Amino acid sequence: MKKQMKILCACFLSVVLSITTIGCGQKNSADKSSKTDNINTQTKDTDISADISLWTFPLGTWADKATVSKVIKKFNEKYPNINVEFKALDYDTGDAVIEKAIKQKQAPDIVLEGPERLVSNWGDNGYLINLNDMWTDDVVSDVVKNNTSVLAACIGSDGNYYEYPLCMNTHCMAVNKELFEKSGAMKYIDQKKRTWTTEGFQKALKALKAYGVKKTGVVYCGGQGGDQGTRALAMNLYSAKFTNGTYTQWTMDSSAGISGIQQLVDWVNAGLLSYDPNIVAADELSMFASKKVAMTFCWNASNRVNYASEIDFTPYAVAFPSDDGVPELAGGLPGFCVFNNEDENRQKAAKIFISYLCNDSEQGAESIRMSGFFPVKASSGDVYKGTDNEKVMQEFSSMMKYLGDYYNVAPGWAEQRTAWWMMLQKVFAGKNVSQEVKAYTKTCNKATDKALKE
């Protein structure tokens, strides 16, 4: 019940903030909490001494030890007595590593990831301290000017903030522009909007096959890696919704959702698309980079930079096809959390480090650039202006307006991810699409109902 109240309140908060002027003496939700662990992170006390740790999931160059070490070195010029130990995690083993650390009471002080882990998992399960004092009225106002949904995603079941966001992005797909132009498929993309319709997408697939392309694109379903791509693809084809408005029920068993997955199966059966039950997004991206497929369903600004050295063609970023030509894209919201290691000094040091990474006049912008994503605060402006990546990043910033709901915060999220790729394997193996999608949705809703009652 507590989680359900959190979701309802968070959704209400987003609506209210979208129509209300914030920051004129008005208090935010953090001020209303009766149970806080407030620590003043505005302190100028550079004498604080603590040993803390930062663990990061893959995010641009935040997983690169040499790069992060330089950041820590600069931080120590201001705070010489706060020692930061860095560890890079991967998505295959990262969750297990952190769960083991929690059980052994050796959790890291800071983790960089998204709300689905930071808030819905660790925050809601009592492993974190709240960051309410960091969410000042000015911060709330700054975030709201850019995107109201950020607030709801960072709030835990008890109404406290458990994530301090660094950046945000939107996931899209990409095509081999030169190949699309030679085959005549490029004309089906509205290049001013970077969108296309479901009908246009099918015509593009046919044009590619007629040109002699063996594999246009591959629907990967070997695990949860990059599953936001296959979800967005299936969802957009006929404008389905993944959840209801309060994130308390999964809804891909609607006629639009079933039709989208059925369409993918039909295209595979017709030879217009391929599928592979043994690969995940990383494998599909490698295929795209090596020209083994003409498109990828797992593209974003960070991947554009990461794969730049492997690609000798123009990867053209484009939104997922939709029946009405108006896509709804999935997004990411990486940020920081602080584990409760029962050491107030370490907690204070951790917050000071997070504030430096996100708010320092120089490091704040650099931290965002390291991610390859975009600012969550309006005041950050265009952090890529004047850089070598300015033109490339404009491709993706133009699609931020298509950012849809952040349904990743729905209870039962982890169970949904596993059920999704298992469902895809079944339908592509010949199982009845309608029955399998309904079974998938039932599994998801059962997990959500259980979580809401806890």
C-alpha positions in Angstrom: 0.0 0.0 0.0 2.9 2.4 0.8 4.3 1.9 -2.7 0.9 2.6 -4.3 0.6 5.8 -2.3 4.0 6.9 -3.4 3.2 6.4 -7.1 -0.1 8.2 -6.8 1.5 11.1 -5.0 4.4 11.2 -7.4 2.1 11.4 -10.4 0.0 14.1 -8.7 3.2 16.0 -8.0 4.3 15.9 -11.6 0.9 17.3 -12.7 0.9 20.0 -10.1 4.4 21.1 -10.8 3.7 21.3 -14.5 1.1 24.0 -14.0 2.5 25.7 -10.9 5.4 28.2 -10.5 8.0 26.7 -8.2 10.8 28.4 -6.3 8.9 31.5 -4.9 9.2 30.6 -1.3 7.2 27.4 -1.8 8.3 24.3 0.0 9.0 21.1 -1.9 7.9 17.6 -0.8 11.2 17.0 0.9 10.3 19.7 3.5 7.2 17.8 4.4 8.9 14.6 5.4 8.9 13.8 9.1 11.7 11.3 8.8 14.8 12.7 7.2 18.5 12.3 7.5 19.3 15.8 6.5 22.9 16.8 6.4 23.9 20.3 5.2 25.8 19.7 2.0 26.4 23.5 1.6 29.1 23.4 4.2 32.4 25.1 3.3 34.2 22.8 5.7 37.0 21.4 3.6 38.6 19.7 6.6 36.1 16.8 6.6 37.9 13.5 6.5 36.4 10.3 5.2 37.0 7.3 3.0 34.1 6.7 0.6 33.5 4.6 -2.5 31.8 5.3 -5.8 30.5 2.4 -7.9 29.2 3.0 -11.4 27.2 1.0 -13.9 28.1 1.5 -17.5 27.5 5.1 -18.6 29.7 6.8 -21.2 33.2 7.3 -19.7 31.9 6.9 -16.2 33.0 3.3 -16.4 36.6 4.3 -17.4 38.9 4.2 -14.4 41.4 6.7 -15.9 38.8 9.3 -16.6 37.1 9.0 -13.2 40.4 9.1 -11.5 41.1 12.5 -13.0 37.7 13.7 -11.7 38.5 12.5 -8.2 41.9 14.2 -8.4 40.3 17.5 -9.2 37.8 17.0 -6.4 40.6 16.4 -4.0 42.0 19.8 -4.8 39.0 21.2 -3.0 38.4 18.4 -0.5 41.9 16.8 0.1 40.7 14.7 3.0 37.9 12.8 1.3 39.4 9.7 -0.3 37.2 8.2 -3.1 37.6 4.6 -4.1 36.2 3.8 -7.6 34.7 0.6 -9.0 33.1 0.0 -12.4 30.2 -2.5 -12.6 28.6 -4.2 -15.6 25.0 -5.1 -16.2 25.6 -8.8 -16.2 27.0 -9.1 -12.7 26.5 -5.6 -11.1 23.3 -6.4 -9.3 24.7 -9.5 -7.8 27.8 -7.7 -6.7 25.8 -5.0 -4.9 23.4 -7.5 -3.3 26.4 -9.5 -1.9 27.9 -6.3 -0.6 24.7 -5.3 1.1 24.4 -8.7 2.8 28.0 -8.4 4.0 27.4 -4.9 5.2 30.0 -3.6 2.8 27.8 -1.6 0.4 29.4 1.2 -1.5 28.7 4.7 -0.3 27.6 6.0 -3.8 26.2 4.2 -6.8 25.6 5.8 -10.2 22.6 4.2 -12.0 18.9 4.9 -12.7 15.7 5.1 -10.5 14.7 1.5 -11.3 17.6 0.4 -9.1 18.4 3.4 -6.9 14.8 4.2 -5.9 12.5 1.3 -6.7 15.0 -1.3 -5.4 17.4 0.0 -2.8 15.6 3.1 -1.7 12.2 1.4 -1.2 13.9 -1.5 0.6 15.5 0.7 3.2 19.1 0.5 2.1 19.6 4.2 1.4 19.6 7.5 3.2 17.3 10.2 1.7 18.7 13.1 -0.2 16.0 15.6 0.7 18.4 18.3 1.8 20.0 18.3 -1.7 16.6 18.8 -3.3 16.3 22.5 -2.4 13.5 24.7 -3.9 16.0 26.0 -6.4 16.9 22.5 -7.6 13.3 21.5 -7.9 12.5 24.6 -9.8 15.5 24.1 -12.1 14.5 20.5 -12.8 10.8 21.3 -13.4 11.7 23.8 -16.1 13.3 21.0 -18.0 11.2 17.9 -17.2 8.6 17.3 -14.5 8.8 13.5 -14.7 12.3 13.6 -13.2 10.8 14.4 -9.7 8.5 11.5 -9.6 11.2 9.1 -10.7 13.5 10.2 -7.8 11.0 9.9 -5.0 10.7 6.7 -2.9 7.7 5.0 -1.4 7.9 7.1 1.7 7.9 10.4 -0.2 11.6 11.0 0.3 14.2 11.6 -2.5 16.6 8.8 -2.9 18.3 9.8 -6.2 20.1 13.0 -7.1 19.9 12.9 -10.9 22.9 13.7 -13.1 21.5 13.6 -16.6 18.8 12.2 -18.8 18.4 10.8 -22.3 16.0 9.3 -24.7 16.6 6.0 -26.5 16.0 5.7 -30.2 17.1 3.6 -33.1 19.5 4.2 -35.9 20.0 3.3 -39.6 22.9 3.0 -42.0 22.2 6.3 -43.8 24.3 5.5 -46.9 22.6 2.1 -47.3 19.2 3.6 -46.8 19.9 6.2 -49.5 21.2 3.7 -52.0 18.3 1.4 -51.5 15.7 4.1 -51.7 14.6 3.4 -48.1 15.6 6.9 -46.8 12.6 8.6 -48.4 10.3 6.9 -45.9 11.9 8.9 -43.0 10.8 12.4 -42.3 14.3 13.8 -41.9 13.1 17.2 -40.5 11.4 15.4 -37.5 13.5 12.2 -37.5 10.3 10.1 -37.5 8.5 7.6 -39.7 5.2 5.8 -39.7 4.7 2.1 -39.3 3.6 1.9 -43.0 6.7 3.8 -44.0 8.9 1.5 -41.9 7.5 -1.6 -43.7 8.1 0.1 -47.1 11.7 0.8 -46.1 12.1 -2.9 -45.1 10.9 -4.0 -48.5 13.1 -1.5 -50.2 16.1 -2.8 -48.4 15.3 -6.4 -49.2 14.7 -5.5 -52.9 18.2 -3.9 -52.9 19.7 -7.2 -51.7 20.1 -6.6 -48.0 20.2 -10.0 -46.2 19.4 -8.7 -42.7 17.6 -5.4 -42.3 17.3 -5.6 -38.6 17.2 -8.2 -35.9 14.9 -8.4 -32.9 17.2 -9.6 -30.1 15.7 -11.5 -27.1 18.5 -13.4 -25.4 18.1 -11.5 -22.2 17.3 -8.1 -20.7 20.3 -6.2 -22.1 19.0 -3.2 -24.1 15.4 -4.4 -23.8 14.2 -0.8 -23.9 14.7 -1.0 -27.7 12.4 -3.9 -28.4 9.8 -2.6 -26.0 9.7 0.8 -27.7 9.6 -0.8 -31.1 6.6 -3.0 -30.3 4.9 -0.3 -28.3 5.1 2.4 -30.9 3.9 0.5 -33.9 0.3 1.0 -33.0 0.6 3.5 -30.1 0.3 1.1 -27.2 0.8 2.1 -23.6 3.1 0.0 -21.4 1.4 0.9 -18.1 -1.6 2.9 -16.9 -1.2 6.5 -15.8 -0.3 5.6 -12.2 2.2 2.9 -13.0 0.2 0.3 -11.1 -0.8 -2.0 -14.0 0.9 -3.2 -17.1 -1.2 -2.8 -20.3 0.6 -4.3 -23.3 -2.2 -6.9 -23.5 -4.3 -4.1 -25.2 -5.3 -4.6 -28.8 -2.6 -2.0 -29.8 0.1 -3.9 -27.8 -0.8 -7.3 -29.2 -1.0 -5.8 -32.7 2.5 -4.4 -32.3 4.1 -7.7 -31.3 2.1 -9.6 -33.9 3.4 -7.1 -36.6 7.0 -7.9 -35.6 6.2 -11.6 -35.9 4.6 -11.1 -39.3 7.6 -9.2 -40.5 10.0 -11.9 -39.3 7.9 -14.6 -41.0 7.8 -12.6 -44.2 11.6 -12.3 -44.1 11.6 -8.5 -43.7 13.1 -8.7 -40.2 15.1 -11.3 -38.4 15.1 -12.4 -34.7 17.7 -14.0 -32.6 16.9 -15.6 -29.2 20.6 -15.9 -28.3 21.7 -12.3 -28.5 21.2 -9.1 -26.5 21.6 -5.4 -27.5 25.4 -5.4 -27.2 25.6 -8.1 -29.9 23.1 -6.4 -32.1 25.1 -3.1 -31.8 28.2 -4.9 -32.9 26.3 -6.3 -35.9 25.2 -2.8 -36.8 28.7 -1.4 -36.5 30.1 -4.1 -38.7 27.3 -3.6 -41.3 25.8 -7.1 -40.7 22.4 -5.4 -40.2 21.1 -2.1 -41.7 19.7 -0.8 -38.4 19.8 -1.0 -34.6 17.0 -0.8 -32.1 19.3 0.2 -29.3 20.7 3.6 -30.0 21.3 6.7 -28.0 23.8 9.6 -27.7 26.2 7.6 -25.6 26.3 4.6 -28.0 26.9 7.1 -30.9 30.1 8.2 -29.2 31.1 4.7 -27.9 30.9 3.1 -31.3 32.3 6.0 -33.4 35.7 4.3 -33.9 34.1 1.1 -35.1 31.7 2.6 -37.7 32.7 3.8 -41.2 29.3 4.9 -42.3 26.8 7.5 -41.0 24.6 6.1 -38.2 21.4 8.1 -38.7 19.5 8.5 -35.4 15.7 8.2 -35.9 12.7 7.6 -33.6 10.8 4.3 -33.6 8.1 4.0 -36.3 4.5 4.7 -35.1 1.2 4.4 -36.7 0.5 8.1 -36.4 4.1 9.3 -36.9 4.2 10.6 -33.3 6.6 8.4 -31.3 6.9 7.9 -27.6 10.4 7.1 -26.6 11.8 5.4 -23.6 14.3 7.4 -21.5 17.0 7.0 -19.0 17.7 9.1 -15.8 21.1 8.2 -14.3 21.9 9.7 -11.0 23.5 9.1 -7.6 22.3 7.5 -4.4 23.9 7.1 -1.0 23.8 3.8 0.9 23.2 3.9 4.7 26.4 2.6 6.1 25.6 4.0 9.5 28.5 6.5 9.4 27.3 10.1 9.3 30.7 11.4 8.4 30.8 9.2 5.3 27.3 10.2 4.4 28.2 13.9 4.6 31.3 13.3 2.5 29.3 11.3 -0.1 26.8 14.1 -0.5 29.6 16.7 -0.8 31.1 14.5 -3.6 27.8 14.1 -5.4 27.1 17.9 -5.2 30.6 18.5 -6.7 30.0 16.1 -9.5 26.6 17.6 -10.4 26.8 21.2 -9.3 30.3 22.4 -9.5 30.7 25.3 -12.0 33.1 23.3 -14.2 32.7 19.7 -13.2 28.9 19.7 -13.4 28.9 20.2 -17.2 31.9 17.8 -17.6 30.1 15.1 -15.6 27.1 15.3 -18.0 29.4 15.2 -21.0 31.1 12.1 -19.6 27.7 10.4 -19.6 27.0 11.3 -23.3 23.5 12.3 -22.2 21.7 15.6 -21.5 21.2 17.9 -18.4 18.2 17.4 -16.1 18.5 21.1 -15.0 17.5 23.9 -17.3 20.3 26.1 -15.9 22.9 23.7 -17.3 22.2 24.9 -20.8 23.8 23.3 -23.8 26.8 21.5 -22.3 27.9 20.4 -25.8 28.0 23.8 -27.4 31.5 24.5 -28.8 32.7 20.9 -28.3 33.6 18.3 -31.0 30.4 16.5 -30.3 28.1 19.5 -30.7 26.7 18.5 -34.1 26.2 14.8 -33.1 24.5 15.7 -29.9 22.0 17.9 -31.7 20.7 14.8 -33.5 19.6 13.4 -30.1 18.5 16.6 -28.4 16.0 17.1 -31.2 14.3 13.9 -30.1 14.0 14.8 -26.5 10.6 16.2 -27.2 9.4 12.6 -27.9 10.3 11.4 -24.4 7.4 9.4 -22.9 6.5 8.2 -19.4 9.3 6.8 -17.2 7.4 3.6 -16.5 10.6 2.0 -15.2 9.5 3.1 -11.7 6.5 0.7 -11.8 6.6 -1.9 -9.0 7.4 -5.3 -10.4 9.9 -3.8 -12.9 12.5 -6.5 -12.4 10.0 -9.3 -13.0 8.7 -7.5 -16.1 12.1 -7.3 -17.7 12.6 -11.1 -17.5 9.0 -11.8 -18.6 9.4 -9.6 -21.6 12.3 -11.3 -23.4 10.9 -14.7 -22.5 7.6 -13.8 -24.1 9.4 -12.6 -27.2 11.2 -15.9 -27.5 7.9 -17.8 -27.3 6.0 -15.7 -29.9 8.9 -15.9 -32.4 9.1 -19.7 -31.8 5.5 -19.9 -33.1 3.4 -19.6 -29.9 0.1 -17.7 -30.1 0.9 -14.0 -29.9 -2.3 -12.9 -28.1 -2.1 -15.7 -25.5 1.6 -15.1 -24.8 1.2 -11.3 -24.5 -1.7 -11.8 -22.1 0.3 -14.3 -20.0 3.2 -11.9 -20.0 1.0 -9.1 -18.8 -0.6 -11.3 -16.1 2.9 -12.2 -14.8 3.8 -8.5 -14.6 0.7 -7.4 -12.9 1.0 -10.2 -10.4 4.4 -9.0 -9.4 3.2 -5.4 -9.3 0.2 -6.3 -7.1 2.5 -8.2 -4.7 4.9 -5.2 -4.5 2.0 -2.7 -3.9 0.8 -4.8 -0.9 4.1 -4.9 0.8 
